[in-house]
Amino acid sequence: MKSKLYIINGPNLNLLGTREPEKYGNISLDKIKILCTEKCNNYDLDLIFFQSNIEGELIGQIHNAIEDGNGIIINAGALTHTSIGLLDALNMFKGPKIELHITNIYARESFRHKSYISPVVNGIIAGFGFNSYLHAIDAIKTLLND
């Protein structure tokens, strides 16, 4: 049976490709989804790829993963730095979890240096542009195999 991976994307990530390309690059979230789907197919992972600008919908996807998921990769966007709700939901998920950022949050504004979700994830991948997603899939696959 295939493992199911949830990749959950937060606010404003739907604007990738046009949003501050000097920071986030020129690749759209739709293109990232295609690349992630290809990589997951190579690893025999079922992928649920989700984006919302609404915190409650992100929490709902984590709840779905609690029911039937094996791993979570989360790019919570700005909610990384503000959401205790995401922290609590992620804490309930018992499988491997990776926090992902396209940019290096520690090379940016100081308010971005604090992550509410870091204490409950297995690891953080940040600063590799869209490749952060592909690195995170590699890492989650390793964690699922351990």
Summary of the structure (lengths in Angstrom):
residues: 146
radius of gyration: 13.9
end to end distance: 16.5
largest distance: 43.5
contacts: 468
relative contact order: 0.20
helix: 51%
strand: 19%
